Amino acid sequence: MFQAGQIIDTRYQLEKPLGKNLPGKQTWLAADKLNNNSKVVIKLLAFISNVNWNELKMFERESEILQTLNHKYIPNYRSYL
């Protein structure tokens, strides 16, 4: 589905997958092309034919929680695309 080198939102270039990725739900290390290629973590949820709406709710909830956290070992929240 997603591949190394692919550009997301004309900004983030995917570098390598992180962890065990599932079809439609993946986590990647990426470079932010608009911020000196700084490293970011991208979580991707693709809408495939058998969308699990509970997964979407959990994905959105994780996004909300990340916005409130501030710890050196937890990636900083940047945006929700």
PyMOL Python script that loads the backbone (N, CA, C, O; Angstrom):
from pymol import cmd

cmd.read_pdbstr("""\
ATOM      1  N   MET A   1       0.827  -1.182   0.000  1.00  0.00           N
ATOM      2  CA  MET A   1       0.000   0.000   0.000  1.00  0.00           C
ATOM      3  C   MET A   1       0.876   1.252   0.000  1.00  0.00           C
ATOM      4  O   MET A   1       0.833   2.027  -0.955  1.00  0.00           O
ATOM      5  N   PHE A   2       1.671   1.465   1.057  1.00  0.00           N
ATOM      6  CA  PHE A   2       2.601   2.587   1.109  1.00  0.00           C
ATOM      7  C   PHE A   2       4.006   2.044   0.880  1.00  0.00           C
ATOM      8  O   PHE A   2       4.297   0.893   1.207  1.00  0.00           O
ATOM      9  N   GLN A   3       4.884   2.892   0.309  1.00  0.00           N
ATOM     10  CA  GLN A   3       6.226   2.430  -0.025  1.00  0.00           C
ATOM     11  C   GLN A   3       7.264   3.464   0.391  1.00  0.00           C
ATOM     12  O   GLN A   3       6.981   4.661   0.440  1.00  0.00           O
ATOM     13  N   ALA A   4       8.474   2.983   0.693  1.00  0.00           N
ATOM     14  CA  ALA A   4       9.582   3.887   0.996  1.00  0.00           C
ATOM     15  C   ALA A   4       9.788   4.833  -0.181  1.00  0.00           C
ATOM     16  O   ALA A   4       9.715   4.422  -1.339  1.00  0.00           O
ATOM     17  N   GLY A   5      10.045   6.101   0.124  1.00  0.00           N
ATOM     18  CA  GLY A   5      10.229   7.113  -0.908  1.00  0.00           C
ATOM     19  C   GLY A   5       8.956   7.858  -1.260  1.00  0.00           C
ATOM     20  O   GLY A   5       9.010   8.939  -1.845  1.00  0.00           O
ATOM     21  N   GLN A   6       7.813   7.292  -0.911  1.00  0.00           N
ATOM     22  CA  GLN A   6       6.535   7.929  -1.215  1.00  0.00           C
ATOM     23  C   GLN A   6       6.392   9.221  -0.415  1.00  0.00           C
ATOM     24  O   GLN A   6       6.784   9.282   0.750  1.00  0.00           O
ATOM     25  N   ILE A   7       5.823  10.266  -1.052  1.00  0.00           N
ATOM     26  CA  ILE A   7       5.610  11.559  -0.408  1.00  0.00           C
ATOM     27  C   ILE A   7       4.156  11.640   0.047  1.00  0.00           C
ATOM     28  O   ILE A   7       3.235  11.359  -0.720  1.00  0.00           O
ATOM     29  N   ILE A   8       3.964  12.028   1.304  1.00  0.00           N
ATOM     30  CA  ILE A   8       2.629  12.186   1.882  1.00  0.00           C
ATOM     31  C   ILE A   8       2.379  13.675   2.103  1.00  0.00           C
ATOM     32  O   ILE A   8       3.203  14.363   2.706  1.00  0.00           O
ATOM     33  N   ASP A   9       1.247  14.167   1.617  1.00  0.00           N
ATOM     34  CA  ASP A   9       0.836  15.566   1.798  1.00  0.00           C
ATOM     35  C   ASP A   9       1.899  16.544   1.285  1.00  0.00           C
ATOM     36  O   ASP A   9       2.099  17.598   1.888  1.00  0.00           O
ATOM     37  N   THR A  10       2.567  16.222   0.210  1.00  0.00           N
ATOM     38  CA  THR A  10       3.627  17.026  -0.417  1.00  0.00           C
ATOM     39  C   THR A  10       4.711  17.469   0.564  1.00  0.00           C
ATOM     40  O   THR A  10       5.425  18.437   0.301  1.00  0.00           O
ATOM     41  N   ARG A  11       4.837  16.776   1.680  1.00  0.00           N
ATOM     42  CA  ARG A  11       5.751  17.219   2.728  1.00  0.00           C
ATOM     43  C   ARG A  11       6.593  16.099   3.332  1.00  0.00           C
ATOM     44  O   ARG A  11       7.798  16.262   3.521  1.00  0.00           O
ATOM     45  N   TYR A  12       5.977  14.984   3.632  1.00  0.00           N
ATOM     46  CA  TYR A  12       6.644  13.920   4.381  1.00  0.00           C
ATOM     47  C   TYR A  12       7.055  12.788   3.441  1.00  0.00           C
ATOM     48  O   TYR A  12       6.214  12.214   2.749  1.00  0.00           O
ATOM     49  N   GLN A  13       8.355  12.469   3.418  1.00  0.00           N
ATOM     50  CA  GLN A  13       8.841  11.372   2.587  1.00  0.00           C
ATOM     51  C   GLN A  13       9.056  10.142   3.459  1.00  0.00           C
ATOM     52  O   GLN A  13       9.856  10.159   4.394  1.00  0.00           O
ATOM     53  N   LEU A  14       8.329   9.074   3.138  1.00  0.00           N
ATOM     54  CA  LEU A  14       8.423   7.843   3.907  1.00  0.00           C
ATOM     55  C   LEU A  14       9.804   7.222   3.730  1.00  0.00           C
ATOM     56  O   LEU A  14      10.312   7.120   2.613  1.00  0.00           O
ATOM     57  N   GLU A  15      10.410   6.803   4.856  1.00  0.00           N
ATOM     58  CA  GLU A  15      11.740   6.202   4.802  1.00  0.00           C
ATOM     59  C   GLU A  15      11.707   4.708   5.090  1.00  0.00           C
ATOM     60  O   GLU A  15      12.178   3.910   4.279  1.00  0.00           O
ATOM     61  N   LYS A  16      11.155   4.322   6.238  1.00  0.00           N
ATOM     62  CA  LYS A  16      11.091   2.885   6.537  1.00  0.00           C
ATOM     63  C   LYS A  16       9.921   2.615   7.476  1.00  0.00           C
ATOM     64  O   LYS A  16       9.589   3.439   8.328  1.00  0.00           O
ATOM     65  N   PRO A  17       9.301   1.443   7.306  1.00  0.00           N
ATOM     66  CA  PRO A  17       8.190   1.084   8.189  1.00  0.00           C
ATOM     67  C   PRO A  17       8.697   0.787   9.596  1.00  0.00           C
ATOM     68  O   PRO A  17       9.809   0.292   9.780  1.00  0.00           O
ATOM     69  N   LEU A  18       7.872   1.096  10.571  1.00  0.00           N
ATOM     70  CA  LEU A  18       8.193   0.826  11.971  1.00  0.00           C
ATOM     71  C   LEU A  18       7.213  -0.204  12.514  1.00  0.00           C
ATOM     72  O   LEU A  18       6.009  -0.089  12.284  1.00  0.00           O
ATOM     73  N   GLY A  19       7.698  -1.191  13.217  1.00  0.00           N
ATOM     74  CA  GLY A  19       6.829  -2.186  13.840  1.00  0.00           C
ATOM     75  C   GLY A  19       6.189  -3.119  12.837  1.00  0.00           C
ATOM     76  O   GLY A  19       6.606  -3.214  11.683  1.00  0.00           O
ATOM     77  N   LYS A  20       5.162  -3.807  13.311  1.00  0.00           N
ATOM     78  CA  LYS A  20       4.419  -4.758  12.483  1.00  0.00           C
ATOM     79  C   LYS A  20       3.229  -4.029  11.871  1.00  0.00           C
ATOM     80  O   LYS A  20       2.256  -3.718  12.559  1.00  0.00           O
ATOM     81  N   ASN A  21       3.318  -3.763  10.586  1.00  0.00           N
ATOM     82  CA  ASN A  21       2.261  -3.038   9.903  1.00  0.00           C
ATOM     83  C   ASN A  21       1.216  -3.996   9.349  1.00  0.00           C
ATOM     84  O   ASN A  21       1.530  -5.099   8.902  1.00  0.00           O
ATOM     85  N   LEU A  22      -0.019  -3.552   9.391  1.00  0.00           N
ATOM     86  CA  LEU A  22      -1.143  -4.319   8.874  1.00  0.00           C
ATOM     87  C   LEU A  22      -1.686  -3.624   7.636  1.00  0.00           C
ATOM     88  O   LEU A  22      -1.485  -2.421   7.471  1.00  0.00           O
ATOM     89  N   PRO A  23      -2.367  -4.353   6.763  1.00  0.00           N
ATOM     90  CA  PRO A  23      -2.973  -3.695   5.606  1.00  0.00           C
ATOM     91  C   PRO A  23      -3.920  -2.585   6.065  1.00  0.00           C
ATOM     92  O   PRO A  23      -4.809  -2.815   6.885  1.00  0.00           O
ATOM     93  N   GLY A  24      -3.723  -1.397   5.535  1.00  0.00           N
ATOM     94  CA  GLY A  24      -4.595  -0.281   5.871  1.00  0.00           C
ATOM     95  C   GLY A  24      -4.178   0.497   7.099  1.00  0.00           C
ATOM     96  O   GLY A  24      -4.712   1.578   7.346  1.00  0.00           O
ATOM     97  N   LYS A  25      -3.237  -0.019   7.880  1.00  0.00           N
ATOM     98  CA  LYS A  25      -2.801   0.654   9.104  1.00  0.00           C
ATOM     99  C   LYS A  25      -1.297   0.479   9.244  1.00  0.00           C
ATOM    100  O   LYS A  25      -0.811  -0.621   9.507  1.00  0.00           O
ATOM    101  N   GLN A  26      -0.555   1.587   9.064  1.00  0.00           N
ATOM    102  CA  GLN A  26       0.896   1.488   9.060  1.00  0.00           C
ATOM    103  C   GLN A  26       1.532   2.657   9.803  1.00  0.00           C
ATOM    104  O   GLN A  26       0.961   3.744   9.886  1.00  0.00           O
ATOM    105  N   THR A  27       2.734   2.412  10.345  1.00  0.00           N
ATOM    106  CA  THR A  27       3.525   3.437  11.017  1.00  0.00           C
ATOM    107  C   THR A  27       4.883   3.495  10.327  1.00  0.00           C
ATOM    108  O   THR A  27       5.527   2.468  10.115  1.00  0.00           O
ATOM    109  N   TRP A  28       5.315   4.714   9.977  1.00  0.00           N
ATOM    110  CA  TRP A  28       6.549   4.908   9.221  1.00  0.00           C
ATOM    111  C   TRP A  28       7.438   5.962   9.859  1.00  0.00           C
ATOM    112  O   TRP A  28       6.957   6.902  10.492  1.00  0.00           O
ATOM    113  N   LEU A  29       8.745   5.790   9.683  1.00  0.00           N
ATOM    114  CA  LEU A  29       9.705   6.851   9.918  1.00  0.00           C
ATOM    115  C   LEU A  29       9.745   7.650   8.621  1.00  0.00           C
ATOM    116  O   LEU A  29       9.824   7.074   7.535  1.00  0.00           O
ATOM    117  N   ALA A  30       9.690   8.980   8.733  1.00  0.00           N
ATOM    118  CA  ALA A  30       9.664   9.824   7.540  1.00  0.00           C
ATOM    119  C   ALA A  30      10.525  11.060   7.755  1.00  0.00           C
ATOM    120  O   ALA A  30      10.907  11.383   8.880  1.00  0.00           O
ATOM    121  N   ALA A  31      10.823  11.745   6.656  1.00  0.00           N
ATOM    122  CA  ALA A  31      11.565  13.001   6.695  1.00  0.00           C
ATOM    123  C   ALA A  31      10.610  14.132   6.343  1.00  0.00           C
ATOM    124  O   ALA A  31       9.861  14.038   5.372  1.00  0.00           O
ATOM    125  N   ASP A  32      10.637  15.199   7.133  1.00  0.00           N
ATOM    126  CA  ASP A  32       9.807  16.380   6.885  1.00  0.00           C
ATOM    127  C   ASP A  32      10.554  17.285   5.912  1.00  0.00           C
ATOM    128  O   ASP A  32      11.498  17.969   6.307  1.00  0.00           O
ATOM    129  N   LYS A  33      10.145  17.299   4.655  1.00  0.00           N
ATOM    130  CA  LYS A  33      10.827  18.048   3.605  1.00  0.00           C
ATOM    131  C   LYS A  33      10.749  19.558   3.814  1.00  0.00           C
ATOM    132  O   LYS A  33      11.562  20.291   3.250  1.00  0.00           O
ATOM    133  N   LEU A  34       9.805  20.038   4.601  1.00  0.00           N
ATOM    134  CA  LEU A  34       9.674  21.473   4.846  1.00  0.00           C
ATOM    135  C   LEU A  34      10.374  21.908   6.123  1.00  0.00           C
ATOM    136  O   LEU A  34      10.326  23.083   6.486  1.00  0.00           O
ATOM    137  N   ASN A  35      11.030  20.967   6.812  1.00  0.00           N
ATOM    138  CA  ASN A  35      11.693  21.282   8.075  1.00  0.00           C
ATOM    139  C   ASN A  35      13.070  20.602   8.126  1.00  0.00           C
ATOM    140  O   ASN A  35      13.352  19.821   9.035  1.00  0.00           O
ATOM    141  N   ASN A  36      13.917  20.909   7.140  1.00  0.00           N
ATOM    142  CA  ASN A  36      15.293  20.395   7.090  1.00  0.00           C
ATOM    143  C   ASN A  36      15.385  18.875   7.192  1.00  0.00           C
ATOM    144  O   ASN A  36      16.324  18.347   7.789  1.00  0.00           O
ATOM    145  N   ASN A  37      14.429  18.182   6.621  1.00  0.00           N
ATOM    146  CA  ASN A  37      14.399  16.710   6.637  1.00  0.00           C
ATOM    147  C   ASN A  37      14.409  16.128   8.043  1.00  0.00           C
ATOM    148  O   ASN A  37      14.906  15.022   8.256  1.00  0.00           O
ATOM    149  N   SER A  38      13.859  16.873   9.009  1.00  0.00           N
ATOM    150  CA  SER A  38      13.797  16.344  10.374  1.00  0.00           C
ATOM    151  C   SER A  38      12.974  15.063  10.384  1.00  0.00           C
ATOM    152  O   SER A  38      12.030  14.909   9.609  1.00  0.00           O
ATOM    153  N   LYS A  39      13.343  14.158  11.266  1.00  0.00           N
ATOM    154  CA  LYS A  39      12.681  12.857  11.341  1.00  0.00           C
ATOM    155  C   LYS A  39      11.349  12.987  12.073  1.00  0.00           C
ATOM    156  O   LYS A  39      11.250  13.646  13.108  1.00  0.00           O
ATOM    157  N   VAL A  40      10.336  12.349  11.515  1.00  0.00           N
ATOM    158  CA  VAL A  40       9.004  12.322  12.105  1.00  0.00           C
ATOM    159  C   VAL A  40       8.464  10.903  12.022  1.00  0.00           C
ATOM    160  O   VAL A  40       8.951  10.085  11.241  1.00  0.00           O
ATOM    161  N   VAL A  41       7.461  10.622  12.827  1.00  0.00           N
ATOM    162  CA  VAL A  41       6.749   9.351  12.762  1.00  0.00           C
ATOM    163  C   VAL A  41       5.384   9.631  12.159  1.00  0.00           C
ATOM    164  O   VAL A  41       4.661  10.515  12.620  1.00  0.00           O
ATOM    165  N   ILE A  42       5.035   8.877  11.130  1.00  0.00           N
ATOM    166  CA  ILE A  42       3.757   9.037  10.437  1.00  0.00           C
ATOM    167  C   ILE A  42       2.922   7.789  10.692  1.00  0.00           C
ATOM    168  O   ILE A  42       3.370   6.669  10.447  1.00  0.00           O
ATOM    169  N   LYS A  43       1.709   7.991  11.184  1.00  0.00           N
ATOM    170  CA  LYS A  43       0.765   6.873  11.340  1.00  0.00           C
ATOM    171  C   LYS A  43      -0.278   7.035  10.245  1.00  0.00           C
ATOM    172  O   LYS A  43      -0.911   8.084  10.128  1.00  0.00           O
ATOM    173  N   LEU A  44      -0.449   6.000   9.454  1.00  0.00           N
ATOM    174  CA  LEU A  44      -1.346   6.045   8.306  1.00  0.00           C
ATOM    175  C   LEU A  44      -2.488   5.055   8.487  1.00  0.00           C
ATOM    176  O   LEU A  44      -2.277   3.898   8.853  1.00  0.00           O
ATOM    177  N   LEU A  45      -3.681   5.523   8.230  1.00  0.00           N
ATOM    178  CA  LEU A  45      -4.864   4.669   8.252  1.00  0.00           C
ATOM    179  C   LEU A  45      -5.562   4.857   6.918  1.00  0.00           C
ATOM    180  O   LEU A  45      -6.115   5.922   6.646  1.00  0.00           O
ATOM    181  N   ALA A  46      -5.538   3.829   6.090  1.00  0.00           N
ATOM    182  CA  ALA A  46      -6.138   3.903   4.762  1.00  0.00           C
ATOM    183  C   ALA A  46      -7.570   3.390   4.812  1.00  0.00           C
ATOM    184  O   ALA A  46      -7.885   2.443   5.532  1.00  0.00           O
ATOM    185  N   PHE A  47      -8.413   4.025   4.045  1.00  0.00           N
ATOM    186  CA  PHE A  47      -9.800   3.579   3.952  1.00  0.00           C
ATOM    187  C   PHE A  47      -9.894   2.523   2.862  1.00  0.00           C
ATOM    188  O   PHE A  47      -9.892   2.827   1.669  1.00  0.00           O
ATOM    189  N   ILE A  48      -9.976   1.287   3.301  1.00  0.00           N
ATOM    190  CA  ILE A  48     -10.112   0.174   2.370  1.00  0.00           C
ATOM    191  C   ILE A  48     -11.563  -0.303   2.407  1.00  0.00           C
ATOM    192  O   ILE A  48     -12.362   0.179   3.210  1.00  0.00           O
ATOM    193  N   SER A  49     -11.888  -1.229   1.555  1.00  0.00           N
ATOM    194  CA  SER A  49     -13.287  -1.631   1.389  1.00  0.00           C
ATOM    195  C   SER A  49     -13.957  -2.105   2.675  1.00  0.00           C
ATOM    196  O   SER A  49     -15.156  -1.894   2.852  1.00  0.00           O
ATOM    197  N   ASN A  50     -13.220  -2.731   3.563  1.00  0.00           N
ATOM    198  CA  ASN A  50     -13.823  -3.228   4.804  1.00  0.00           C
ATOM    199  C   ASN A  50     -13.370  -2.367   5.995  1.00  0.00           C
ATOM    200  O   ASN A  50     -12.722  -2.857   6.920  1.00  0.00           O
ATOM    201  N   VAL A  51     -13.720  -1.089   5.950  1.00  0.00           N
ATOM    202  CA  VAL A  51     -13.319  -0.147   6.994  1.00  0.00           C
ATOM    203  C   VAL A  51     -13.907  -0.569   8.333  1.00  0.00           C
ATOM    204  O   VAL A  51     -15.103  -0.839   8.445  1.00  0.00           O
ATOM    205  N   ASN A  52     -13.053  -0.622   9.340  1.00  0.00           N
ATOM    206  CA  ASN A  52     -13.496  -0.889  10.700  1.00  0.00           C
ATOM    207  C   ASN A  52     -13.606   0.461  11.401  1.00  0.00           C
ATOM    208  O   ASN A  52     -12.589   1.075  11.724  1.00  0.00           O
ATOM    209  N   TRP A  53     -14.826   0.925  11.638  1.00  0.00           N
ATOM    210  CA  TRP A  53     -15.034   2.260  12.198  1.00  0.00           C
ATOM    211  C   TRP A  53     -14.484   2.377  13.610  1.00  0.00           C
ATOM    212  O   TRP A  53     -14.132   3.474  14.043  1.00  0.00           O
ATOM    213  N   ASN A  54     -14.404   1.264  14.337  1.00  0.00           N
ATOM    214  CA  ASN A  54     -13.790   1.312  15.666  1.00  0.00           C
ATOM    215  C   ASN A  54     -12.300   1.641  15.575  1.00  0.00           C
ATOM    216  O   ASN A  54     -11.763   2.338  16.436  1.00  0.00           O
ATOM    217  N   GLU A  55     -11.630   1.139  14.530  1.00  0.00           N
ATOM    218  CA  GLU A  55     -10.222   1.477  14.331  1.00  0.00           C
ATOM    219  C   GLU A  55     -10.061   2.969  14.068  1.00  0.00           C
ATOM    220  O   GLU A  55      -9.120   3.590  14.563  1.00  0.00           O
ATOM    221  N   LEU A  56     -10.973   3.545  13.292  1.00  0.00           N
ATOM    222  CA  LEU A  56     -10.918   4.984  13.030  1.00  0.00           C
ATOM    223  C   LEU A  56     -11.105   5.767  14.323  1.00  0.00           C
ATOM    224  O   LEU A  56     -10.396   6.745  14.560  1.00  0.00           O
ATOM    225  N   LYS A  57     -12.042   5.354  15.155  1.00  0.00           N
ATOM    226  CA  LYS A  57     -12.258   6.029  16.440  1.00  0.00           C
ATOM    227  C   LYS A  57     -11.013   5.935  17.317  1.00  0.00           C
ATOM    228  O   LYS A  57     -10.627   6.915  17.954  1.00  0.00           O
ATOM    229  N   MET A  58     -10.384   4.757  17.354  1.00  0.00           N
ATOM    230  CA  MET A  58      -9.168   4.578  18.155  1.00  0.00           C
ATOM    231  C   MET A  58      -8.024   5.430  17.607  1.00  0.00           C
ATOM    232  O   MET A  58      -7.245   5.995  18.374  1.00  0.00           O
ATOM    233  N   PHE A  59      -7.926   5.522  16.289  1.00  0.00           N
ATOM    234  CA  PHE A  59      -6.904   6.332  15.636  1.00  0.00           C
ATOM    235  C   PHE A  59      -7.080   7.802  16.016  1.00  0.00           C
ATOM    236  O   PHE A  59      -6.108   8.482  16.348  1.00  0.00           O
ATOM    237  N   GLU A  60      -8.312   8.287  15.966  1.00  0.00           N
ATOM    238  CA  GLU A  60      -8.598   9.676  16.335  1.00  0.00           C
ATOM    239  C   GLU A  60      -8.348   9.915  17.817  1.00  0.00           C
ATOM    240  O   GLU A  60      -7.848  10.974  18.197  1.00  0.00           O
ATOM    241  N   ARG A  61      -8.687   8.956  18.646  1.00  0.00           N
ATOM    242  CA  ARG A  61      -8.449   9.083  20.088  1.00  0.00           C
ATOM    243  C   ARG A  61      -6.955   9.154  20.381  1.00  0.00           C
ATOM    244  O   ARG A  61      -6.523   9.962  21.203  1.00  0.00           O
ATOM    245  N   GLU A  62      -6.170   8.321  19.721  1.00  0.00           N
ATOM    246  CA  GLU A  62      -4.719   8.365  19.897  1.00  0.00           C
ATOM    247  C   GLU A  62      -4.174   9.736  19.507  1.00  0.00           C
ATOM    248  O   GLU A  62      -3.292  10.273  20.178  1.00  0.00           O
ATOM    249  N   SER A  63      -4.698  10.295  18.430  1.00  0.00           N
ATOM    250  CA  SER A  63      -4.286  11.628  18.000  1.00  0.00           C
ATOM    251  C   SER A  63      -4.598  12.667  19.072  1.00  0.00           C
ATOM    252  O   SER A  63      -3.767  13.527  19.363  1.00  0.00           O
ATOM    253  N   GLU A  64      -5.781  12.593  19.654  1.00  0.00           N
ATOM    254  CA  GLU A  64      -6.171  13.528  20.718  1.00  0.00           C
ATOM    255  C   GLU A  64      -5.252  13.402  21.934  1.00  0.00           C
ATOM    256  O   GLU A  64      -4.851  14.407  22.520  1.00  0.00           O
ATOM    257  N   ILE A  65      -4.924  12.177  22.307  1.00  0.00           N
ATOM    258  CA  ILE A  65      -4.066  11.954  23.473  1.00  0.00           C
ATOM    259  C   ILE A  65      -2.651  12.462  23.208  1.00  0.00           C
ATOM    260  O   ILE A  65      -2.056  13.109  24.069  1.00  0.00           O
ATOM    261  N   LEU A  66      -2.107  12.174  22.019  1.00  0.00           N
ATOM    262  CA  LEU A  66      -0.753  12.623  21.689  1.00  0.00           C
ATOM    263  C   LEU A  66      -0.618  14.141  21.774  1.00  0.00           C
ATOM    264  O   LEU A  66       0.448  14.654  22.117  1.00  0.00           O
ATOM    265  N   GLN A  67      -1.693  14.858  21.464  1.00  0.00           N
ATOM    266  CA  GLN A  67      -1.650  16.318  21.528  1.00  0.00           C
ATOM    267  C   GLN A  67      -1.444  16.823  22.948  1.00  0.00           C
ATOM    268  O   GLN A  67      -0.969  17.943  23.140  1.00  0.00           O
ATOM    269  N   THR A  68      -1.791  16.025  23.937  1.00  0.00           N
ATOM    270  CA  THR A  68      -1.698  16.462  25.334  1.00  0.00           C
ATOM    271  C   THR A  68      -0.405  16.020  26.013  1.00  0.00           C
ATOM    272  O   THR A  68      -0.110  16.474  27.118  1.00  0.00           O
ATOM    273  N   LEU A  69       0.374  15.143  25.376  1.00  0.00           N
ATOM    274  CA  LEU A  69       1.565  14.580  26.010  1.00  0.00           C
ATOM    275  C   LEU A  69       2.819  15.383  25.689  1.00  0.00           C
ATOM    276  O   LEU A  69       2.951  15.953  24.605  1.00  0.00           O
ATOM    277  N   ASN A  70       3.730  15.417  26.643  1.00  0.00           N
ATOM    278  CA  ASN A  70       5.010  16.084  26.449  1.00  0.00           C
ATOM    279  C   ASN A  70       6.077  15.285  27.197  1.00  0.00           C
ATOM    280  O   ASN A  70       6.289  15.479  28.394  1.00  0.00           O
ATOM    281  N   HIS A  71       6.739  14.390  26.476  1.00  0.00           N
ATOM    282  CA  HIS A  71       7.760  13.537  27.080  1.00  0.00           C
ATOM    283  C   HIS A  71       8.844  13.283  26.038  1.00  0.00           C
ATOM    284  O   HIS A  71       8.544  13.123  24.855  1.00  0.00           O
ATOM    285  N   LYS A  72      10.093  13.245  26.469  1.00  0.00           N
ATOM    286  CA  LYS A  72      11.190  13.119  25.510  1.00  0.00           C
ATOM    287  C   LYS A  72      11.190  11.801  24.736  1.00  0.00           C
ATOM    288  O   LYS A  72      11.801  11.726  23.670  1.00  0.00           O
ATOM    289  N   TYR A  73      10.530  10.772  25.233  1.00  0.00           N
ATOM    290  CA  TYR A  73      10.494   9.484  24.541  1.00  0.00           C
ATOM    291  C   TYR A  73       9.194   9.245  23.768  1.00  0.00           C
ATOM    292  O   TYR A  73       8.980   8.156  23.234  1.00  0.00           O
ATOM    293  N   ILE A  74       8.339  10.248  23.708  1.00  0.00           N
ATOM    294  CA  ILE A  74       7.096  10.149  22.945  1.00  0.00           C
ATOM    295  C   ILE A  74       7.156  11.197  21.839  1.00  0.00           C
ATOM    296  O   ILE A  74       7.389  12.372  22.125  1.00  0.00           O
ATOM    297  N   PRO A  75       6.950  10.801  20.575  1.00  0.00           N
ATOM    298  CA  PRO A  75       7.009  11.778  19.488  1.00  0.00           C
ATOM    299  C   PRO A  75       6.019  12.920  19.707  1.00  0.00           C
ATOM    300  O   PRO A  75       4.895  12.704  20.161  1.00  0.00           O
ATOM    301  N   ASN A  76       6.451  14.140  19.377  1.00  0.00           N
ATOM    302  CA  ASN A  76       5.568  15.300  19.475  1.00  0.00           C
ATOM    303  C   ASN A  76       4.519  15.241  18.375  1.00  0.00           C
ATOM    304  O   ASN A  76       4.808  14.857  17.242  1.00  0.00           O
ATOM    305  N   TYR A  77       3.324  15.619  18.718  1.00  0.00           N
ATOM    306  CA  TYR A  77       2.228  15.672  17.752  1.00  0.00           C
ATOM    307  C   TYR A  77       2.434  16.882  16.849  1.00  0.00           C
ATOM    308  O   TYR A  77       2.744  17.970  17.332  1.00  0.00           O
ATOM    309  N   ARG A  78       2.263  16.699  15.539  1.00  0.00           N
ATOM    310  CA  ARG A  78       2.399  17.826  14.604  1.00  0.00           C
ATOM    311  C   ARG A  78       1.101  18.154  13.896  1.00  0.00           C
ATOM    312  O   ARG A  78       0.676  19.309  13.877  1.00  0.00           O
ATOM    313  N   SER A  79       0.469  17.147  13.315  1.00  0.00           N
ATOM    314  CA  SER A  79      -0.762  17.427  12.573  1.00  0.00           C
ATOM    315  C   SER A  79      -1.557  16.148  12.341  1.00  0.00           C
ATOM    316  O   SER A  79      -1.070  15.035  12.538  1.00  0.00           O
ATOM    317  N   TYR A  80      -2.774  16.350  11.923  1.00  0.00           N
ATOM    318  CA  TYR A  80      -3.688  15.256  11.582  1.00  0.00           C
ATOM    319  C   TYR A  80      -4.127  15.515  10.153  1.00  0.00           C
ATOM    320  O   TYR A  80      -4.799  16.511   9.885  1.00  0.00           O
ATOM    321  N   LEU A  81      -3.761  14.637   9.235  1.00  0.00           N
ATOM    322  CA  LEU A  81      -4.061  14.851   7.814  1.00  0.00           C
ATOM    323  C   LEU A  81      -5.219  14.005   7.377  1.00  0.00           C
ATOM    324  O   LEU A  81      -5.613  14.053   6.212  1.00  0.00           O
TER     325      LEU A  81
END
""", "prot")
cmd.dss("prot")
cmd.show_as("cartoon", "prot")
cmd.util.cbc("prot")
cmd.orient("prot")
